[in-house]
Amino acid sequence: MTSGVTALWSHRNSLRILVKRDLAVKYQQSVLGYFWSLIEPLGMGAIYWFVFGVLYSRDTGRHLGDAADSYPLFLITGIFAWMWASSALSEATNALTGQSRLITTMNVPRQVFPIGRVTGRFAEYAAGLPILLAVALVYAAHGRVHLGWSLFALPLAVAVQGVLLIGLALLLSALNVLMRDVERFMRLIIRVLFYATPIIYPLSLVRESHLPGWLKVGYELNPLVGIFQLHHSIWYPDEFPDARLLATTVAGSVLVLVVGWWSFRRLEPAVLKEL
């Protein structure tokens, strides 16, 4: 793995070029261009705010705690992070099958292609950070959000999420070449994960529910749960994951990276043969 990371670093310019190409192709012949990466999550946030923040505001407010008076900020914080995760997993799954000619002709580490998809979607997430900050400043001016040391949760959340997504991207992209059902299966998994992680609702709602204890434990073993808690804790310090959840999240993400990297290297000969 160390030699693989060294090789990847030596080809970082190739990674940068691939990311720029993917972004240019994705938004070519589009009038709004990169603004689509902001419009979609903001639109989703508006829909969920209307349902849970207006129609069911009484029930929603009981569980949100400090976020009850700034639910739109709570929503779009989770949704922006989710768009990075869901788009990265969707596009990384077919990163090898969709670029077979480049992969078989370019003399670069093959990990560049799935990692490039994760990096490209991170660029879209980063483009939305000024929007999040602007909304947070509006609520801070009205005393509904208190900005402070909790802002340092952002780089930790980004780092842990990046580690997890790279590991998953490497694993899924290699498996999808050998078993094309993986791509279809991931469409279902991504839909399930949206509601199985605390994006539009607080984690306390799950912990205080009547679900069986074993199900609650299994729920928190998902690294995305702790990652989205970190994202929410940027503005709401009370949402910062406890020591057990944070350790589970970091350890789980690192484990996924190691397994994904190892699996990619082991499957690479079979993948190249298939391509």
Backbone hydrogen bonds in HBPLUS format (Angstrom, degrees):
<---DONOR---> <-ACCEPTOR-->    atom                        ^
c    i                          cat <-CA-CA->   ^        H-A-AA   ^      H-
h    n   atom  resd res      DA  || num        DHA   H-A  angle D-A-AA Bond
n    s   type  num  typ     dist DA aas  dist angle  dist       angle   num
A0005-VAL N   A0001-MET O   2.91 MM   4  6.18 153.3  1.98 149.5 155.7     1
A0006-THR N   A0002-THR O   3.01 MM   4  6.27 156.6  2.06 147.6 154.1     2
A0007-ALA N   A0003-SER O   2.95 MM   4  6.16 156.9  2.00 145.3 151.2     3
A0008-LEU N   A0004-GLY O   2.92 MM   4  6.11 153.8  1.98 143.6 151.4     4
A0009-TRP N   A0005-VAL O   2.90 MM   4  6.12 155.0  1.96 147.2 153.7     5
A0010-SER N   A0006-THR O   3.04 MM   4  6.29 152.2  2.12 145.6 152.8     6
A0011-HIS N   A0008-LEU O   3.11 MM   3  5.17 141.2  2.26  97.8 109.2     7
A0012-ARG N   A0009-TRP O   3.20 MM   3  5.04 149.0  2.30 113.5 109.4     8
A0014-SER N   A0011-HIS O   3.05 MM   3  5.34 124.8  2.37 102.7 116.2     9
A0015-LEU N   A0011-HIS O   3.20 MM   4  6.63 151.8  2.28 146.7 154.7    10
A0016-ARG N   A0012-ARG O   2.93 MM   4  6.22 155.5  1.99 146.7 153.0    11
A0017-ILE N   A0013-ASN O   2.97 MM   4  6.21 157.7  2.02 147.2 152.5    12
A0018-LEU N   A0014-SER O   2.99 MM   4  6.19 158.7  2.03 148.3 153.9    13
A0019-VAL N   A0015-LEU O   2.99 MM   4  6.20 157.2  2.04 150.4 156.4    14
A0020-LYS N   A0016-ARG O   3.02 MM   4  6.24 165.0  2.04 150.4 154.2    15
A0021-ARG N   A0017-ILE O   2.90 MM   4  6.09 155.2  1.96 146.6 154.0    16
A0022-ASP N   A0018-LEU O   2.91 MM   4  6.11 161.7  1.95 149.0 153.5    17
A0023-LEU N   A0019-VAL O   3.01 MM   4  6.23 161.4  2.05 152.6 157.2    18
A0024-ALA N   A0020-LYS O   2.98 MM   4  6.11 156.6  2.03 144.6 151.4    19
A0025-VAL N   A0021-ARG O   2.88 MM   4  6.07 161.2  1.91 153.7 158.7    20
A0026-LYS N   A0022-ASP O   2.93 MM   4  5.99 157.2  1.99 144.4 151.0    21
A0027-TYR N   A0023-LEU O   3.27 MM   4  6.39 151.2  2.36 143.7 148.8    22
A0028-GLN N   A0025-VAL O   3.44 MM   3  5.20 168.6  2.45  99.5 102.8    23
A0035-PHE N   A0032-LEU O   3.08 MM   3  5.41 157.6  2.13 135.0 131.1    24
A0036-TRP N   A0033-GLY O   3.12 MM   3  6.12 170.8  2.13 126.8 129.3    25
A0037-SER N   A0034-TYR O   2.98 MM   3  5.62 147.7  2.09 115.0 122.9    26
A0038-LEU N   A0035-PHE O   2.95 MM   3  5.22 153.2  2.03 105.7 114.5    27
A0039-ILE N   A0035-PHE O   2.86 MM   4  6.15 155.1  1.92 152.8 161.0    28
A0040-GLU N   A0036-TRP O   3.29 MM   4  6.10 175.6  2.29 144.2 145.0    29
A0042-LEU N   A0038-LEU O   3.17 MM   4  6.18 158.4  2.22 147.4 154.1    30
A0043-GLY N   A0039-ILE O   2.79 MM   4  5.88 150.4  1.87 149.4 157.8    31
A0044-MET N   A0040-GLU O   2.97 MM   4  6.25 159.5  2.02 152.8 158.1    32
A0045-GLY N   A0041-PRO O   2.87 MM   4  6.04 156.7  1.92 145.2 152.1    33
A0046-ALA N   A0042-LEU O   2.97 MM   4  6.19 150.1  2.06 142.5 149.9    34
A0047-ILE N   A0043-GLY O   3.12 MM   4  6.41 153.8  2.19 147.0 153.3    35
A0048-TYR N   A0044-MET O   3.04 MM   4  6.34 171.0  2.05 159.6 160.5    36
A0049-TRP N   A0045-GLY O   2.88 MM   4  5.94 148.5  1.97 144.5 153.9    37
A0050-PHE N   A0046-ALA O   3.05 MM   4  6.19 152.7  2.12 141.3 147.7    38
A0051-VAL N   A0047-ILE O   3.09 MM   4  6.41 157.2  2.14 149.2 155.2    39
A0052-PHE N   A0048-TYR O   2.86 MM   4  5.84 165.6  1.88 151.0 153.6    40
A0053-GLY N   A0049-TRP O   2.62 MM   4  4.54 131.2  1.85 118.0 133.3    41
A0055-LEU N   A0050-PHE O   3.04 MM   5  6.40 164.2  2.07 155.2 158.5    42
A0056-TYR N   A0051-VAL O   3.04 MM   5  6.35 136.5  2.24 140.6 153.7    43
A0060-THR N   A0056-TYR O   2.96 MM   4  6.08 162.8  1.99 157.6 163.3    44
A0061-GLY N   A0057-SER O   2.89 MM   4  5.81 164.1  1.92 147.1 151.1    45
A0063-HIS N   A0060-THR O   3.24 MM   3  5.89 150.5  2.33 116.3 122.8    46
A0067-ALA N   A0064-LEU O   3.23 MM   3  5.19 156.5  2.29 125.2 119.3    47
A0068-ALA N   A0065-GLY O   3.15 MM   3  5.63 168.2  2.16 117.9 120.6    48
A0070-SER N   A0067-ALA O   3.08 MM   3  5.16 156.5  2.14 105.0 112.3    49
A0073-LEU N   A0070-SER O   3.08 MM   3  5.62 125.8  2.39 112.8 124.9    50
A0074-PHE N   A0070-SER O   3.24 MM   4  6.61 158.6  2.29 148.9 155.3    51
A0075-LEU N   A0071-TYR O   2.85 MM   4  6.10 158.3  1.89 158.8 164.6    52
A0076-ILE N   A0072-PRO O   3.01 MM   4  6.23 176.0  2.01 157.1 155.9    53
A0077-THR N   A0073-LEU O   3.03 MM   4  6.00 149.9  2.12 145.9 153.8    54
A0078-GLY N   A0074-PHE O   3.37 MM   4  6.58 161.9  2.41 143.2 146.7    55
A0079-ILE N   A0075-LEU O   2.89 MM   4  6.11 161.1  1.93 154.2 160.7    56
A0080-PHE N   A0076-ILE O   2.89 MM   4  5.76 161.8  1.93 140.5 144.8    57
A0081-ALA N   A0077-THR O   3.43 MM   4  6.52 162.4  2.46 138.1 142.7    58
A0082-TRP N   A0078-GLY O   2.85 MM   4  6.02 147.2  1.96 142.1 152.6    59
A0083-MET N   A0079-ILE O   2.85 MM   4  6.03 154.3  1.91 150.6 156.0    60
A0084-TRP N   A0080-PHE O   3.34 MM   4  6.63 152.3  2.42 142.1 148.1    61
A0085-ALA N   A0081-ALA O   3.18 MM   4  6.51 159.9  2.22 144.9 150.0    62
A0086-SER N   A0082-TRP O   2.77 MM   4  5.96 174.6  1.77 170.8 168.8    63
A0087-SER N   A0083-MET O   3.03 MM   4  5.76 159.6  2.07 137.6 144.2    64
A0088-ALA N   A0084-TRP O   3.03 MM   4  5.89 154.5  2.10 138.7 146.6    65
A0089-LEU N   A0085-ALA O   3.00 MM   4  6.17 163.2  2.03 152.3 156.5    66
A0090-SER N   A0086-SER O   2.98 MM   4  6.08 160.4  2.02 146.2 152.1    67
A0091-GLU N   A0087-SER O   2.96 MM   4  6.02 168.6  1.98 150.7 153.9    68
A0092-ALA N   A0088-ALA O   2.83 MM   4  5.71 151.3  1.91 142.7 151.7    69
A0093-THR N   A0089-LEU O   3.17 MM   4  6.03 144.0  2.31 136.5 143.3    70
A0095-ALA N   A0092-ALA O   3.10 MM   3  4.68 166.0  2.13 102.8 103.8    71
A0098-GLY N   A0094-ASN O   2.99 MM   4  5.71 149.3  2.09 139.2 146.0    72
A0099-GLN N   A0096-LEU O   3.26 MM   3  5.33 157.6  2.32 102.8 109.4    73
A0103-ILE N   A0099-GLN O   3.01 MM   4  6.21 163.4  2.04 158.6 164.0    74
A0104-THR N   A0100-SER O   3.09 MM   4  6.19 154.1  2.16 146.8 152.0    75
A0105-THR N   A0102-LEU O   3.22 MM   3  5.26 149.1  2.32  98.9 108.0    76
A0106-MET N   A0102-LEU O   2.82 MM   4  5.63 161.4  1.86 156.8 159.2    77
A0112-VAL N   A0109-PRO O   3.04 MM   3  5.84 165.0  2.07 121.9 126.4    78
A0113-PHE N   A0110-ARG O   3.26 MM   3  6.00 149.2  2.36 118.0 122.3    79
A0115-ILE N   A0111-GLN O   3.12 MM   4  6.12 162.8  2.15 157.7 162.5    80
A0116-GLY N   A0112-VAL O   2.78 MM   4  5.68 138.8  1.95 136.2 147.4    81
A0117-ARG N   A0114-PRO O   3.17 MM   3  5.27 126.8  2.47  96.0 108.7    82
A0118-VAL N   A0114-PRO O   3.32 MM   4  6.72 155.5  2.38 146.4 151.9    83
A0119-THR N   A0115-ILE O   2.91 MM   4  6.16 160.4  1.95 152.3 158.1    84
A0120-GLY N   A0116-GLY O   2.88 MM   4  6.01 154.8  1.95 143.9 150.7    85
A0121-ARG N   A0117-ARG O   3.13 MM   4  6.31 157.3  2.19 144.8 149.8    86
A0122-PHE N   A0118-VAL O   3.01 MM   4  6.25 139.8  2.18 139.7 151.2    87
A0123-ALA N   A0119-THR O   3.05 MM   4  6.39 145.3  2.17 144.4 153.0    88
A0124-GLU N   A0120-GLY O   3.36 MM   4  6.78 144.6  2.50 137.6 145.9    89
A0125-TYR N   A0121-ARG O   3.05 MM   4  6.39 151.6  2.13 141.0 148.9    90
A0126-ALA N   A0122-PHE O   2.78 MM   4  6.08 160.0  1.82 156.5 161.5    91
A0127-ALA N   A0123-ALA O   3.08 MM   4  6.28 140.4  2.24 135.9 145.9    92
A0128-GLY N   A0125-TYR O   2.97 MM   3  5.31 143.2  2.11 105.2 116.1    93
A0129-LEU N   A0126-ALA O   3.20 MM   3  5.27 152.2  2.28 101.2 109.2    94
A0131-ILE N   A0128-GLY O   3.02 MM   3  5.30 125.7  2.33 105.2 119.2    95
A0132-LEU N   A0128-GLY O   3.14 MM   4  6.55 157.8  2.20 153.4 159.5    96
A0133-LEU N   A0129-LEU O   2.91 MM   4  6.17 163.7  1.93 157.9 162.2    97
A0134-ALA N   A0130-PRO O   2.91 MM   4  6.03 154.6  1.98 141.8 148.7    98
A0135-VAL N   A0131-ILE O   3.00 MM   4  6.27 162.8  2.03 154.2 157.9    99
A0136-ALA N   A0132-LEU O   2.90 MM   4  6.11 159.0  1.95 149.3 155.8   100
A0137-LEU N   A0133-LEU O   2.86 MM   4  6.06 152.8  1.94 148.0 155.1   101
A0138-VAL N   A0134-ALA O   3.13 MM   4  6.41 147.6  2.24 142.4 150.5   102
A0139-TYR N   A0135-VAL O   3.14 MM   4  6.51 161.7  2.17 151.8 155.5   103
A0140-ALA N   A0136-ALA O   2.78 MM   4  5.98 149.6  1.88 146.7 156.7   104
A0141-ALA N   A0137-LEU O   2.89 MM   4  6.03 148.4  1.99 141.7 149.1   105
A0142-HIS N   A0139-TYR O   3.13 MM   3  5.14 134.2  2.35  94.6 107.1   106
A0144-ARG N   A0139-TYR O   2.92 MM   5  5.22 156.3  1.97 157.0 150.3   107
A0143-GLY N   A0140-ALA O   3.02 MM   3  4.91 161.2  2.05 103.0 108.0   108
A0151-LEU N   A0148-GLY O   3.14 MM   3  6.07 172.2  2.14 125.0 127.5   109
A0152-PHE N   A0149-TRP O   3.05 MM   3  5.94 166.0  2.07 125.0 128.4   110
A0153-ALA N   A0150-SER O   2.97 MM   3  5.57 162.9  2.00 117.3 121.5   111
A0154-LEU N   A0151-LEU O   3.12 MM   3  5.87 166.1  2.14 117.9 121.9   112
A0157-ALA N   A0153-ALA O   2.88 MM   4  6.03 159.1  1.92 151.1 157.3   113
A0158-VAL N   A0154-LEU O   2.91 MM   4  6.13 165.0  1.93 161.3 165.2   114
A0159-ALA N   A0155-PRO O   2.93 MM   4  5.97 160.3  1.97 143.0 148.6   115
A0160-VAL N   A0156-LEU O   3.00 MM   4  6.14 171.9  2.00 154.6 156.5   116
A0161-GLN N   A0157-ALA O   2.97 MM   4  6.01 161.7  2.00 146.4 152.3   117
A0162-GLY N   A0158-VAL O   2.86 MM   4  5.93 154.5  1.92 145.1 152.6   118
A0163-VAL N   A0159-ALA O   3.02 MM   4  6.26 157.3  2.07 148.5 154.0   119
A0164-LEU N   A0160-VAL O   3.06 MM   4  6.31 164.4  2.08 150.4 154.2   120
A0165-LEU N   A0161-GLN O   2.91 MM   4  6.07 168.3  1.92 154.2 157.5   121
A0166-ILE N   A0162-GLY O   3.00 MM   4  6.05 158.5  2.04 148.0 153.5   122
A0167-GLY N   A0163-VAL O   3.17 MM   4  6.34 163.1  2.20 147.4 151.8   123
A0168-LEU N   A0164-LEU O   3.00 MM   4  6.27 164.1  2.03 153.6 157.9   124
A0169-ALA N   A0165-LEU O   2.78 MM   4  5.86 155.3  1.84 145.7 153.4   125
A0170-LEU N   A0166-ILE O   3.00 MM   4  6.16 162.3  2.04 151.5 154.7   126
A0171-LEU N   A0167-GLY O   3.17 MM   4  6.35 165.1  2.19 147.3 151.4   127
A0172-LEU N   A0168-LEU O   2.85 MM   4  5.91 173.9  1.85 157.0 159.2   128
A0173-SER N   A0169-ALA O   2.97 MM   4  5.81 160.4  2.01 143.4 149.5   129
A0174-ALA N   A0170-LEU O   3.37 MM   4  6.37 159.5  2.41 140.1 144.7   130
A0175-LEU N   A0171-LEU O   3.08 MM   4  6.26 166.0  2.10 151.1 155.4   131
A0176-ASN N   A0172-LEU O   2.88 MM   4  5.90 151.2  1.97 147.2 154.6   132
A0177-VAL N   A0174-ALA O   3.29 MM   3  5.55 137.5  2.49 101.8 112.1   133
A0179-MET N   A0175-LEU O   2.75 MM   4  5.87 148.0  1.85 153.3 164.2   134
A0182-VAL N   A0179-MET O   3.11 MM   3  6.04 171.9  2.11 127.7 130.0   135
A0185-PHE N   A0181-ASP O   2.86 MM   4  6.03 158.7  1.90 156.0 163.1   136
A0186-MET N   A0182-VAL O   2.91 MM   4  6.07 149.7  2.01 149.1 156.2   137
A0187-ARG N   A0184-ARG O   3.27 MM   3  5.42 133.5  2.50  97.4 108.9   138
A0189-ILE N   A0185-PHE O   3.11 MM   4  6.44 162.5  2.14 148.5 153.8   139
A0190-ILE N   A0186-MET O   2.87 MM   4  5.90 161.7  1.90 150.4 154.0   140
A0191-ARG N   A0187-ARG O   3.38 MM   4  6.52 154.1  2.45 135.3 141.3   141
A0192-VAL N   A0188-LEU O   3.05 MM   4  6.35 156.7  2.10 151.3 157.9   142
A0193-LEU N   A0189-ILE O   2.85 MM   4  6.04 161.1  1.88 153.5 158.8   143
A0194-PHE N   A0190-ILE O   3.26 MM   4  6.42 144.4  2.39 141.6 148.7   144
A0195-TYR N   A0192-VAL O   3.18 MM   3  5.71 127.4  2.47 110.4 121.1   145
A0196-ALA N   A0192-VAL O   2.97 MM   4  6.06 128.5  2.24 141.6 156.4   146
A0199-ILE N   A0197-THR O   2.79 MM   2  5.77 127.8  2.06 116.3 100.0   147
A0205-LEU N   A0202-PRO O   3.18 MM   3  5.70 146.8  2.29 109.3 117.2   148
A0206-VAL N   A0203-LEU O   2.98 MM   3  5.45 132.4  2.21 111.0 122.4   149
A0207-ARG N   A0203-LEU O   3.11 MM   4  6.47 163.5  2.14 153.3 158.2   150
A0208-GLU N   A0204-SER O   2.89 MM   4  5.90 148.5  1.98 146.5 153.3   151
A0209-SER N   A0206-VAL O   3.18 MM   3  5.12 159.4  2.22 102.2 108.4   152
A0215-LEU N   A0212-PRO O   3.07 MM   3  5.33 126.2  2.38 101.7 115.5   153
A0216-LYS N   A0212-PRO O   3.14 MM   4  6.53 150.9  2.23 150.7 159.1   154
A0217-VAL N   A0213-GLY O   3.02 MM   4  6.31 156.3  2.08 150.7 157.0   155
A0218-GLY N   A0214-TRP O   2.99 MM   4  6.18 160.6  2.03 141.9 147.3   156
A0219-TYR N   A0215-LEU O   2.87 MM   4  6.02 147.7  1.98 140.7 150.0   157
A0220-GLU N   A0216-LYS O   3.14 MM   4  6.41 155.0  2.20 146.4 150.9   158
A0221-LEU N   A0218-GLY O   3.22 MM   3  5.12 144.9  2.35  94.8 105.1   159
A0222-ASN N   A0219-TYR O   3.34 MM   3  5.88 161.2  2.38 109.7 115.1   160
A0225-VAL N   A0222-ASN O   2.98 MM   3  5.71 150.7  2.07 122.6 129.8   161
A0227-ILE N   A0223-PRO O   3.09 MM   4  6.33 153.8  2.16 147.9 156.1   162
A0228-PHE N   A0224-LEU O   2.95 MM   4  6.07 163.8  1.98 149.5 151.7   163
A0229-GLN N   A0225-VAL O   3.08 MM   4  6.30 145.5  2.20 141.9 152.1   164
A0230-LEU N   A0226-GLY O   2.97 MM   4  6.23 148.0  2.08 142.1 150.0   165
A0231-HIS N   A0227-ILE O   3.05 MM   4  6.44 152.6  2.12 144.7 152.1   166
A0232-HIS N   A0228-PHE O   2.98 MM   4  6.19 162.9  2.01 146.8 150.8   167
A0233-SER N   A0229-GLN O   2.88 MM   4  6.02 146.2  2.00 143.2 153.2   168
A0234-ILE N   A0231-HIS O   3.28 MM   3  5.61 159.6  2.32 106.0 112.1   169
A0235-TRP N   A0232-HIS O   3.24 MM   3  6.11 144.1  2.38 121.6 125.7   170
A0236-TYR N   A0232-HIS O   3.06 MM   4  6.08 151.4  2.15 142.3 149.7   171
A0239-GLU N   A0236-TYR O   2.89 MM   3  5.68 163.6  1.91 128.6 133.9   172
A0240-PHE N   A0237-PRO O   3.07 MM   3  5.49 166.8  2.09 114.8 118.5   173
A0246-LEU N   A0242-ASP O   2.85 MM   4  6.00 164.3  1.87 162.5 167.8   174
A0247-ALA N   A0243-ALA O   2.94 MM   4  6.00 162.1  1.97 145.7 150.6   175
A0248-THR N   A0244-ARG O   2.98 MM   4  6.14 157.6  2.03 145.2 151.8   176
A0249-THR N   A0245-LEU O   2.91 MM   4  6.05 154.9  1.97 145.7 152.5   177
A0250-VAL N   A0246-LEU O   2.97 MM   4  6.19 172.7  1.98 156.7 157.7   178
A0251-ALA N   A0247-ALA O   2.95 MM   4  5.91 166.7  1.97 149.2 153.4   179
A0252-GLY N   A0248-THR O   2.87 MM   4  5.74 154.9  1.93 138.9 147.0   180
A0253-SER N   A0249-THR O   2.97 MM   4  6.07 156.8  2.02 146.1 152.2   181
A0254-VAL N   A0250-VAL O   3.02 MM   4  6.21 165.0  2.04 153.6 157.3   182
A0255-LEU N   A0251-ALA O   2.93 MM   4  6.05 157.7  1.98 146.6 153.4   183
A0256-VAL N   A0252-GLY O   2.98 MM   4  6.16 154.7  2.04 144.4 150.9   184
A0257-LEU N   A0253-SER O   3.02 MM   4  6.30 152.8  2.10 144.8 152.2   185
A0258-VAL N   A0254-VAL O   2.98 MM   4  6.29 163.1  2.01 154.2 157.6   186
A0259-VAL N   A0255-LEU O   2.93 MM   4  6.11 169.7  1.94 154.3 157.4   187
A0260-GLY N   A0256-VAL O   2.80 MM   4  5.81 158.1  1.85 145.4 152.4   188
A0261-TRP N   A0257-LEU O   2.85 MM   4  5.97 162.9  1.88 150.9 155.5   189
A0262-TRP N   A0258-VAL O   2.94 MM   4  6.04 167.0  1.96 150.0 154.1   190
A0263-SER N   A0259-VAL O   2.87 MM   4  5.91 161.4  1.90 146.7 152.5   191
A0264-PHE N   A0260-GLY O   2.96 MM   4  6.04 155.0  2.03 142.6 149.6   192
A0265-ARG N   A0261-TRP O   3.11 MM   4  6.37 161.5  2.15 149.5 153.5   193
A0266-ARG N   A0262-TRP O   3.01 MM   4  6.23 157.0  2.06 149.1 155.7   194
A0267-LEU N   A0263-SER O   2.88 MM   4  5.97 151.3  1.96 149.1 156.6   195
A0268-GLU N   A0264-PHE O   2.90 MM   4  5.76 119.5  2.27 139.9 153.9   196
A0271-VAL N   A0267-LEU O   2.85 MM   4  6.02 153.4  1.92 157.6 166.5   197
A0272-LEU N   A0268-GLU O   2.92 MM   4  6.08 166.3  1.93 159.1 160.8   198
A0273-LYS N   A0269-PRO O   3.05 MM   4  6.21 155.0  2.11 144.2 151.4   199
A0274-GLU N   A0270-ALA O   3.00 MM   4  6.16 153.6  2.07 141.8 148.7   200
A0275-LEU N   A0271-VAL O   2.86 MM   4  6.14 153.5  1.93 151.0 158.8   201
